[in-house]
Amino acid sequence: MGWQVPETFLFDPEPAVRRTALELYHQAQPLGILSPHGHIPPSLLADPNARFLHPTELFVRNDHYVFRLLYSQGIPLESLGVGVPEGQYDPVKAWEVFCRNFHLFDGTPTGLWLRLELTQLFGVTEKPNARNAHALYEQIQAALDTPAFAPRALFKRFRVEVLATTDSPEDDVGPHLQAQRDGYRVIPTFRPDRLLQVLRPDWKARLGRLEAATNRSIERYGELLEALIERRRVFKQAGATATDHSTASVRIEPLPDAEAERLFARALTGQITPEEAEQLEAHALFDQARLSAEVDGLVMQLHLGVTRNHNRALFERLGEDMGADIPHAVDWTRGLQPLLNEFGHSPLRLILFTLDESTYSRELAPLAGHYPGVRLGAPWWYFDSVLGIERYLDAVSETATLYNTAGFSDDTRAFASIPARHEVWRRVVANWLARRVERGVLELEEAHRLMRLAAYDLAAQAYGLEGVRVG
């Protein structure tokens, strides 16, 4: 039979559940893909001549889900081409390292995504290993060399209707506009973290780039806020519907204006303490929520409760986004209280994400089940797995209901994984709903309605993407 994905992939072996799951999945299968949060570079879709260079670039170098696990087994990232400039490593040898260790992905969400990508997109019929690595490289490379596997061609093949990227305020939105002019709905997402976290080593350099982008001097906190308002306007005109924020703390509360200015002045001189920096960031995030609620209506995403770049040596050698983001415990209930008391009943739409899945049933589902402005994002990063999705649905469905969730966002840097991740989500949701039908918790008609919501409509509603279908 070869290495393949059967029609009943990820469905319960019990015949009645399997039949219902298949029926629900087939209902969702024709729906396009909304990707409201991710990290694909917009230049990939802006340039009609863009191509993926080779299999290593497509599957390994840009996917920290992949190289994170290999690194944990002692495999040097440099042997995978990660952190090495193009042309200074051998992509074939890096691919051979990947295939030789492919068994490490057995039973993992990444292994499921890779199986879907390799079999459905490239027609691979053998599981990668040391013996077939070179043949698979040549097979995939031959496909990548054809126009049918250009990024724009795959965008249409995947039936992606909206692709949101993640962008710093000083970034150019020109690539998004170019892609849109050519019929590809690629929109920016406003992420100001690097300008609000004043202890970052690159903070002043980022501030300088924002000054250049807005043609203004920023010497006071009020001037920073005005510059960010201007860039939010530019992003919204380029199609943005959301902002995105990540911080280690859940502390989001305002300061008196004079105190915010005092702390900003201390940051400019390099004298601000870590406690003061946290206070200033909490104030700045509160201001960003106020802008969403009262000025431009952008959805506010919060990715909280994570220690970024935990592996200090790796961060110093290779920089950010190397997969070393580790969850830590936070107090959502008390931490978000000032924010929700001010804006939780306003037009603000707040989408909460976390790595710590234990908080869903304890705090997040009750918050979303009460405040009209709160929606829950699907488990972020390595919890968007088969068991992780099931635990998430179990944790939130009764207290918050699915109607207070935001559907699914693939959060990917690896372009080819977009349809695979959405397929895993849709199959697992179909199976989860089918079990409840067989137990009598849901009527079949109700399950069909919830399936459509989870596969498409919840994300469209949460991110304001209704009516954006193209093609």
C-alpha positions in Angstrom: 0.0 0.0 0.0 3.0 2.3 0.5 3.2 5.4 2.8 -0.2 7.2 2.5 -3.0 9.0 4.2 -6.2 6.9 4.2 -9.6 8.5 4.0 -10.3 7.7 7.6 -7.1 9.3 8.8 -7.3 10.4 12.5 -10.9 9.0 12.9 -12.1 6.8 15.7 -12.0 3.0 14.9 -15.6 2.6 16.2 -17.7 2.3 13.0 -20.6 4.6 14.0 -18.2 7.4 15.1 -16.1 6.9 12.0 -19.1 7.2 9.6 -20.3 10.4 11.3 -16.8 11.9 11.4 -16.3 11.2 7.7 -19.7 12.9 7.0 -18.7 15.9 9.0 -15.3 16.1 7.5 -16.6 15.9 3.9 -18.9 18.9 4.8 -15.9 21.0 5.6 -13.5 19.7 2.9 -14.6 22.1 0.2 -14.2 25.1 2.4 -11.3 27.4 1.6 -8.6 28.3 4.2 -8.5 31.4 6.3 -5.0 31.8 7.9 -5.5 34.7 10.2 -2.3 34.4 12.1 1.1 33.3 10.9 4.6 34.2 9.9 4.9 33.6 6.1 7.0 36.5 4.6 4.8 38.6 2.4 7.5 38.9 -0.2 6.9 35.2 -1.1 3.5 36.2 -2.6 4.4 39.7 -3.8 7.0 38.5 -6.3 5.4 36.6 -9.2 8.8 35.0 -9.9 9.4 33.8 -6.3 10.3 30.1 -6.0 11.3 27.7 -3.3 15.0 26.9 -3.7 15.0 23.3 -2.6 13.4 20.8 -0.3 15.5 21.8 2.7 14.3 25.4 2.5 10.7 24.3 2.2 10.6 21.6 4.9 13.4 22.2 7.4 15.1 25.6 7.6 12.0 27.7 8.0 10.0 25.4 10.3 11.1 25.5 14.0 8.6 22.8 14.7 10.9 20.5 12.7 14.3 21.6 13.8 13.3 22.1 17.4 12.7 18.4 17.9 15.9 17.4 16.0 17.9 19.9 18.1 16.5 18.3 21.3 18.1 15.0 20.2 21.5 16.6 19.9 21.5 17.2 16.2 23.4 20.5 15.4 21.2 23.1 13.8 24.0 24.0 11.4 23.9 20.4 10.0 20.3 21.2 9.0 21.3 24.5 7.3 19.5 26.4 10.1 21.1 29.8 10.9 23.6 29.4 8.0 23.4 31.7 5.0 22.2 30.2 1.8 25.2 29.0 -0.3 27.3 28.3 2.8 25.9 24.8 3.5 25.0 21.8 1.4 21.2 21.5 1.2 21.4 17.9 0.0 23.5 16.9 3.1 21.1 18.8 5.4 18.2 16.9 3.8 19.9 13.6 4.4 20.3 14.5 8.1 16.6 15.3 8.2 15.6 12.0 6.5 18.0 9.9 8.6 16.3 11.2 11.7 12.7 11.3 10.4 11.6 8.5 12.8 11.9 11.1 15.6 8.7 12.6 14.4 6.7 9.4 14.9 3.4 10.1 16.7 4.0 13.9 16.9 1.9 16.6 15.3 4.8 17.6 13.2 5.0 14.0 11.9 1.4 14.2 10.9 1.8 17.5 9.1 4.9 16.2 7.2 3.1 13.0 6.2 0.2 15.0 4.7 2.6 17.4 3.0 4.9 14.8 1.5 2.2 12.4 0.3 -0.6 14.8 -0.8 1.6 17.6 -2.2 4.5 15.7 -3.7 3.2 12.2 -4.1 5.8 10.6 -1.8 5.0 6.9 -1.2 7.9 6.0 1.1 8.5 7.3 4.6 11.8 9.3 4.5 14.9 7.5 5.8 18.6 7.4 5.2 18.2 5.0 2.2 15.7 7.0 0.2 16.8 10.5 1.2 18.6 11.3 -2.1 15.8 10.0 -4.3 13.1 11.9 -2.3 15.2 15.1 -2.6 15.4 14.7 -6.4 11.6 14.0 -6.6 10.7 17.1 -4.6 13.2 19.3 -6.3 11.9 18.3 -9.7 8.4 19.4 -8.6 9.7 22.7 -7.1 11.4 23.5 -10.4 8.0 23.7 -12.2 5.6 26.7 -12.2 2.9 24.6 -10.5 4.9 24.7 -7.3 5.6 28.4 -7.2 4.3 30.1 -4.0 1.5 31.8 -5.9 0.4 28.6 -7.6 0.4 26.8 -4.3 -1.6 29.6 -2.7 -4.4 28.9 -5.2 -4.0 25.2 -5.0 -4.3 25.3 -1.2 -7.5 27.4 -1.7 -6.1 30.0 0.7 -8.6 32.9 0.8 -6.7 35.1 3.4 -3.2 34.9 4.6 -2.2 37.2 7.5 1.4 37.8 8.2 3.0 39.2 11.4 4.8 42.5 10.9 6.5 45.2 13.0 5.1 48.7 12.8 8.1 50.0 10.9 7.9 47.3 8.3 6.9 48.1 4.7 3.4 47.0 3.7 4.3 47.4 0.0 4.6 43.6 -0.5 1.1 43.0 0.8 -0.3 45.7 -1.5 1.5 44.2 -4.5 0.1 40.7 -3.7 -3.4 42.1 -3.3 -3.1 44.0 -6.6 -2.4 40.6 -8.3 -5.4 38.9 -6.6 -3.7 37.3 -3.6 -5.3 38.3 -0.2 -2.2 38.8 1.9 -2.7 41.2 4.8 -0.4 42.5 7.5 -0.8 42.1 11.3 0.4 44.9 13.5 2.9 43.6 16.1 4.6 46.3 18.1 6.3 44.2 20.7 9.8 45.2 19.7 8.9 48.9 20.3 7.2 48.4 23.6 9.8 46.1 25.3 12.4 48.7 26.1 15.0 46.3 27.5 15.4 44.6 24.2 19.0 45.1 22.8 17.6 46.3 19.5 15.0 48.7 21.0 16.7 52.0 20.1 17.5 50.7 16.6 13.8 49.8 16.1 12.8 53.2 17.4 15.0 54.8 14.9 13.4 52.8 12.1 10.0 53.8 13.3 11.1 57.5 13.2 12.2 57.0 9.6 9.0 55.3 8.6 6.9 58.1 10.1 9.2 61.0 9.4 9.0 62.2 13.0 11.2 62.4 16.1 10.3 60.2 19.1 11.6 61.5 22.3 8.5 61.1 24.5 6.1 58.3 25.1 3.3 60.4 23.7 5.3 60.7 20.5 5.8 57.0 20.3 2.1 56.5 20.7 1.3 58.9 17.9 3.7 57.2 15.6 2.1 53.8 16.4 -1.3 55.3 15.7 -0.1 56.5 12.3 1.3 53.0 11.5 -1.8 51.3 12.7 -3.7 53.4 10.2 -1.3 52.4 7.4 -1.6 48.8 8.3 -5.4 48.9 8.3 -5.4 50.6 4.9 -3.3 47.7 3.7 -6.0 45.2 4.9 -5.0 44.5 8.5 -7.8 43.4 10.8 -5.7 42.5 13.8 -2.8 43.4 16.1 -0.7 40.9 17.9 1.2 41.1 21.2 3.4 38.8 23.1 4.7 39.4 26.6 5.9 37.2 29.5 3.5 38.9 31.9 -0.3 39.1 32.0 0.1 42.5 33.6 -1.8 45.0 31.5 -2.8 48.2 33.3 -2.5 52.0 32.8 -0.1 54.5 34.5 -0.6 58.2 35.0 0.6 60.0 31.9 3.4 61.7 33.8 4.7 58.4 35.1 4.6 56.9 31.6 6.7 59.8 30.3 9.1 59.5 33.2 9.7 55.8 32.6 10.1 56.4 28.8 12.7 59.0 29.5 14.6 56.6 31.7 14.4 54.0 28.9 16.0 56.4 26.5 18.9 57.0 28.8 19.3 53.3 29.6 18.5 53.7 33.3 15.2 51.9 33.4 14.9 48.9 35.8 13.3 45.6 34.8 10.3 46.4 37.1 9.9 49.8 35.5 10.1 48.3 32.0 7.4 45.9 32.9 5.2 48.7 34.2 5.8 50.8 31.0 5.0 47.8 28.7 1.8 47.1 30.7 0.7 50.7 30.2 1.6 50.6 26.5 -0.4 47.4 26.0 -3.4 49.1 27.8 -3.1 51.9 25.3 -3.0 49.5 22.4 -6.3 48.0 23.7 -7.8 51.4 24.0 -6.9 52.1 20.3 -8.5 48.9 19.2 -11.7 49.6 21.2 -12.1 53.3 20.5 -10.1 54.2 17.4 -9.6 51.7 14.7 -11.4 48.4 15.7 -8.4 46.2 15.1 -8.8 42.8 16.8 -6.2 42.4 19.6 -4.4 39.1 19.9 -2.5 38.3 23.1 0.1 35.6 23.2 0.9 35.5 26.9 2.6 33.3 29.5 5.8 32.4 27.7 9.5 32.9 28.3 10.9 33.8 24.8 14.3 32.6 23.7 14.8 30.5 26.8 18.0 29.0 25.3 20.3 32.0 25.8 23.3 30.5 24.0 21.2 29.6 21.0 19.6 33.1 21.0 23.0 34.8 21.1 24.3 32.7 18.3 21.3 32.4 15.9 18.8 35.0 17.1 15.1 34.8 17.7 12.5 32.2 16.6 14.6 29.1 17.2 11.9 27.3 19.0 13.1 28.0 22.5 9.9 29.5 23.8 8.9 27.8 27.0 5.6 28.2 28.9 5.4 29.5 32.5 2.5 29.9 34.9 0.6 33.3 34.9 -2.5 34.6 36.6 -4.9 35.4 33.8 -7.8 36.1 36.1 -6.2 38.9 38.1 -3.8 40.0 35.4 -6.4 40.8 32.8 -8.9 42.2 35.3 -8.0 45.9 34.7 -8.1 45.4 31.0 -11.4 43.5 31.0 -13.1 45.9 33.4 -12.3 48.7 31.1 -12.8 47.1 27.7 -14.3 43.7 28.2 -17.8 44.9 27.4 -16.7 47.3 24.7 -16.4 46.8 20.9 -12.8 45.5 21.6 -12.4 41.9 20.3 -9.6 40.2 22.4 -8.3 36.8 21.3 -6.3 35.0 24.0 -3.6 32.4 23.3 -1.3 30.5 25.6 1.2 27.6 25.7 0.0 26.5 29.1 -3.1 24.4 28.3 -3.9 23.8 31.9 -5.2 27.4 32.1 -8.0 26.8 29.6 -10.5 25.1 31.9 -9.3 26.9 35.0 -9.3 30.5 33.8 -9.6 31.2 30.1 -12.9 29.4 29.4 -14.6 31.1 32.3 -13.3 34.5 31.1 -14.5 33.9 27.5 -17.7 32.5 28.9 -18.5 35.8 30.6 -16.9 38.8 28.8 -18.5 39.6 25.4 -15.2 40.9 24.0 -13.1 37.8 24.7 -12.5 34.9 22.3 -10.1 31.9 22.8 -7.5 31.0 20.3 -6.7 27.4 19.6 -3.8 26.0 21.7 -0.7 27.7 20.5 2.3 26.0 19.0 3.0 22.4 20.0 -0.4 21.9 21.6 -2.2 22.1 18.3 -1.8 18.3 18.1 -4.4 15.6 18.0 -4.6 15.1 21.7 -4.0 18.8 22.4 -6.9 19.8 20.2 -9.2 17.2 21.9 -8.1 18.4 25.3 -8.7 22.0 24.3 -12.2 21.3 23.0 -13.1 19.3 26.1 -11.8 22.2 28.3 -13.6 25.0 26.7 -16.8 23.7 25.0 -19.0 23.6 28.0 -17.9 26.7 29.9 -17.1 29.0 27.0 -18.9 27.2 24.2 -17.3 26.9 20.7 -19.1 30.2 19.8 -16.6 32.0 22.1 -13.5 30.6 20.3 -11.7 31.9 17.3 -11.5 28.8 15.2 -8.1 27.8 14.0 -4.9 29.7 13.1 -2.0 27.7 11.8 0.7 30.1 13.1 3.2 28.7 10.6 6.5 29.8 9.1 6.5 26.8 6.7 4.3 27.6 3.7 3.6 24.0 2.6 2.3 23.1 6.1 -0.7 25.5 5.9 -3.2 23.0 4.4 -1.8 20.1 6.4 -2.3 21.9 9.7 -5.9 22.9 8.8 -6.6 19.4 7.7 -5.5 17.9 11.0 -7.7 20.5 12.8 -10.7 19.7 10.7 -10.3 15.9 11.0 -9.9 16.0 14.8 -12.8 18.4 15.2 -15.0 16.2 13.0 -14.1 13.1 15.1 -14.6 15.0 18.4 -18.1 16.1 17.2 -19.0 12.6 16.0 -18.3 11.1 19.4 -20.7 13.6 21.0 -23.3 12.7 18.4 -23.0 9.0 19.2 -23.3 9.8 23.0 -26.4 11.9 22.5 -24.7 15.2 23.6 -25.3 16.6 20.1 -27.9 16.1 17.4 -26.3 15.5 13.9 -27.7 18.8 12.7 -26.1 20.6 15.5 -22.8 18.8 14.8 -22.9 19.9 11.2 -23.4 23.5 12.2 -20.5 23.4 14.7 -18.3 21.7 12.1 -18.8 24.6 9.7 -18.1 27.1 12.5 -14.9 25.4 13.6 -13.6 24.9 10.1 -14.2 28.4 8.8 -16.8 30.8 10.2 -15.4 31.3 13.7 -12.1 32.6 12.3 -13.9 34.8 9.8 -16.1 36.3 12.6 -13.3 36.6 15.2 -10.9 38.4 12.8 -13.4 40.4 10.8 -12.7 38.4 7.6 -16.2 38.0 6.4 -16.7 38.8 2.7 -13.1 38.7 1.7 -13.2 35.6 -0.5 -11.2 36.0 -3.7 -10.9 33.9 -6.8 
